[in-house]
Amino acid sequence: MRIAARWAVAKAVARPRRVATSRAGETTSPPDPPVPTLQQPSSPSSPPSPGVAAGGARSAYTTLATPASHTHEAKKSKFVATAWPVTSHDDAARLIATAADPAASHNCWALAVGAAVRCSDDGEPAGTAGRPILAAITSAGLDGVALLVTRHHGGTKLGTGGLVRAYGGAARDCLAGAARVDIQPATVVFITAPLGDVGSVYECLSAAGGARAGEEAYEGGGSVVTLVVSMPRPAVAAFVSALAARTAGRAACVVEEE
């Protein structure tokens, strides 16, 4: 089988590694959908996600290490903020939908996952809830984050300015106390090597902080192995060089284009 054909087969099996009631002084807007959808366009004035490089490619980014929560009170209204690290828009949507309280006055949210930047006021006056929550995420330099702020109304009006401060403050305080982690996007590498060199492949892969990303495929009566692996982008060049040295050039690598 030609090498190009082997890459096509290997790539096909690769698995990628690792979201209205009107009250005096608070005129409401029509409620937004409770769950974000991939088809919903982000507002042109939405701030860009920090994890998006020039051209739209995902770059290294900082996200939450674990979920976080915080409760904020303003004039007897309780604002319960919950934030999660997420890897996709669908992941964020599922978490938001599951945690939203149907008995609450409003469930307002924002998410930033690469190029997917969304927010919802959920019936609060336009721009007083979703945008302040989203601003808290982006101003913290975070990406891959979904944040829900649930409001339990206390009977006292806050006004538009008070709502912006309450939603934004709850979101900022939630993120301020959360542990963070830096994420390096993984790059996929396709490798063909003689069976006797497979041990060297995995030793170099471990040193590069990578892992297998697909099933091994055998050819030539089992004498040639095709592997699909992934590793942090900055480690790719050193891995390819080390593998070439360990196998005297017998292992061939093709790096997936970004």
C-alpha positions in Angstrom: 0.0 0.0 0.0 1.4 3.4 -0.9 2.4 5.7 2.0 -0.3 8.3 1.1 -3.0 5.7 1.3 -1.7 4.5 4.7 -2.0 8.1 6.0 -5.6 8.3 4.8 -6.5 5.0 6.6 -4.7 6.0 9.8 -6.4 9.5 9.8 -9.8 7.9 9.4 -9.4 6.0 12.6 -7.7 8.7 14.6 -9.6 9.8 17.7 -9.0 13.4 18.9 -7.9 13.9 22.5 -8.7 15.6 24.7 -20.8 24.2 26.2 -40.6 37.0 31.7 -41.9 38.8 34.2 -41.6 42.6 34.2 -40.7 44.4 37.4 -40.6 48.1 38.1 -37.3 49.6 37.0 -36.3 46.4 35.2 -38.0 46.2 31.8 -37.4 42.8 30.4 -36.5 41.7 26.9 -37.9 38.5 25.3 -36.3 35.4 26.9 -33.4 33.9 25.1 -33.2 30.1 24.4 -32.2 28.3 27.5 -29.5 26.3 25.8 -26.9 27.7 23.3 -26.9 26.3 19.8 -24.0 26.0 17.3 -26.1 27.8 14.7 -26.6 30.8 16.9 -24.3 33.6 15.7 -22.2 35.5 18.3 -22.8 39.3 18.4 -20.4 41.3 16.2 -19.4 43.2 19.3 -18.6 40.1 21.4 -15.0 40.2 22.7 -12.7 37.6 21.1 -11.8 34.5 23.0 -8.2 34.5 24.2 -7.6 31.0 22.9 -8.1 32.0 19.2 -5.0 32.8 17.2 -4.8 34.8 14.0 -6.7 33.1 11.2 -9.1 31.3 13.7 -6.7 28.5 14.7 -6.8 27.4 18.4 -3.7 28.4 20.2 -2.5 27.6 23.7 -4.9 28.9 26.3 -5.7 29.1 30.0 -8.9 27.5 31.4 -10.3 26.4 34.8 -8.7 23.4 36.4 -12.0 22.4 38.1 -15.5 23.7 38.3 -16.1 26.7 40.6 -19.0 28.4 42.2 -19.8 31.6 44.1 -22.9 33.2 45.6 -23.4 37.0 45.5 -26.2 39.0 47.0 -27.5 42.4 46.0 -30.6 44.0 47.5 -32.1 40.7 48.6 -31.6 39.1 45.2 -29.2 36.1 45.2 -26.9 35.5 42.2 -25.5 32.0 42.1 -22.5 31.7 39.7 -21.2 28.4 38.5 -18.3 28.0 36.1 -16.9 24.9 34.3 -13.9 24.1 32.1 -15.3 22.9 28.7 -13.8 21.6 25.5 -16.7 22.2 23.1 -19.8 24.3 22.6 -22.0 21.1 23.0 -20.2 20.3 26.3 -21.0 23.9 27.6 -24.6 23.7 26.5 -25.1 20.4 28.3 -23.7 21.7 31.6 -25.7 25.0 31.4 -28.9 23.2 30.6 -28.4 20.7 33.5 -27.5 23.3 36.1 -30.2 25.9 35.2 -32.8 26.2 37.9 -36.3 26.3 36.4 -37.7 27.8 39.6 -35.2 30.8 39.5 -36.1 34.2 38.1 -33.4 34.1 35.4 -30.6 31.7 34.3 -28.1 33.9 32.4 -25.0 32.5 30.9 -21.9 33.0 28.7 -19.4 30.7 27.1 -16.0 31.1 25.4 -14.8 28.0 23.5 -12.3 29.0 20.9 -14.2 30.9 18.2 -17.5 30.0 19.8 -18.4 33.1 22.0 -22.0 33.3 23.2 -24.1 34.8 25.9 -27.7 35.1 27.0 -29.7 37.6 29.2 -32.5 35.0 29.6 -35.2 37.7 29.9 -33.2 40.3 31.8 -32.9 43.8 30.1 -30.7 43.4 27.0 -27.0 43.7 27.8 -27.4 43.6 31.6 -26.5 39.9 32.2 -25.0 37.8 29.5 -22.5 40.5 28.3 -21.2 41.2 31.9 -20.7 37.5 32.4 -18.9 37.1 29.1 -16.7 40.1 29.9 -15.7 38.5 33.2 -14.5 35.4 31.3 -12.5 37.3 28.6 -11.1 39.9 30.9 -9.7 37.1 33.1 -7.8 35.8 30.0 -9.7 32.5 30.0 -10.9 30.2 27.3 -12.8 26.9 27.3 -15.1 28.2 30.0 -18.9 28.1 30.5 -20.4 30.3 33.2 -24.0 30.3 34.5 -25.4 32.9 36.8 -28.8 32.0 38.3 -30.8 34.9 39.9 -33.3 34.4 42.7 -35.2 37.6 42.8 -35.5 39.2 46.3 -38.3 41.6 45.5 -36.3 44.8 45.3 -35.5 46.4 41.9 -31.9 46.8 40.9 -32.1 48.9 37.7 -30.0 48.2 34.6 -26.8 49.5 36.2 -27.4 47.3 39.3 -28.0 44.3 37.2 -24.8 44.8 35.2 -22.8 45.1 38.5 -24.5 42.1 40.1 -24.2 39.7 37.2 -20.7 40.8 36.3 -19.6 40.8 40.0 -20.9 37.3 40.6 -19.1 36.0 37.5 -15.8 37.8 38.4 -15.8 36.6 42.0 -16.5 33.1 40.8 -13.5 33.0 38.5 -11.2 34.9 40.8 -11.2 32.1 43.3 -10.9 29.3 40.7 -7.8 27.2 40.1 -6.4 27.5 36.5 -4.5 25.4 34.1 -2.6 26.1 30.8 -3.6 23.9 27.9 -1.4 23.2 24.8 -3.5 22.0 21.8 -2.5 18.5 20.7 -1.0 17.9 17.2 -1.6 14.6 15.4 1.3 12.7 13.9 1.0 9.7 11.6 3.9 7.2 11.9 4.9 4.2 9.8 7.7 2.1 11.3 9.1 -1.5 11.1 7.6 -3.7 13.9 11.0 -3.9 15.6 11.0 -0.1 16.1 7.6 0.2 17.7 9.2 0.2 21.2 11.4 3.1 20.2 8.3 4.9 18.9 6.5 4.7 22.2 9.6 5.6 24.2 10.0 8.8 22.2 6.3 9.5 22.4 6.3 9.2 26.2 9.3 11.6 26.4 7.4 14.1 24.3 4.3 13.9 26.6 2.2 12.4 23.9 -0.2 9.4 23.6 -1.6 7.1 21.1 -4.6 8.6 19.3 -5.7 5.7 17.1 -5.5 2.0 16.6 -2.3 0.4 15.3 -2.6 -0.9 11.7 -0.3 -3.7 10.5 0.9 -4.3 6.9 3.4 -6.5 5.1 2.4 -9.6 7.0 2.7 -7.7 10.3 6.2 -6.4 9.7 5.2 -2.7 9.2 3.1 -0.8 11.7 1.1 2.4 11.2 0.4 4.5 14.3 -1.6 7.6 15.0 -0.3 9.7 18.0 -0.9 13.1 19.4 1.2 15.4 21.5 1.6 19.1 22.6 2.4 21.2 19.5 5.7 22.5 20.9 7.0 19.0 21.3 6.5 17.8 17.8 9.8 18.9 16.2 11.9 17.4 19.0 9.9 14.1 18.8 10.3 13.8 15.0 14.1 14.4 15.4 14.5 12.0 18.3 12.5 9.2 16.5 14.6 9.6 13.4 17.8 9.3 15.4 16.5 6.3 17.4 15.4 4.3 14.4 18.1 5.5 12.0 15.5 7.0 9.8 13.4 3.8 9.5 10.3 5.4 11.0 8.5 7.9 8.8 6.4 10.7 10.3 3.7 12.9 8.7 2.5 15.8 10.9 -1.1 16.8 10.5 -1.5 20.3 9.2 -3.1 22.8 11.6 
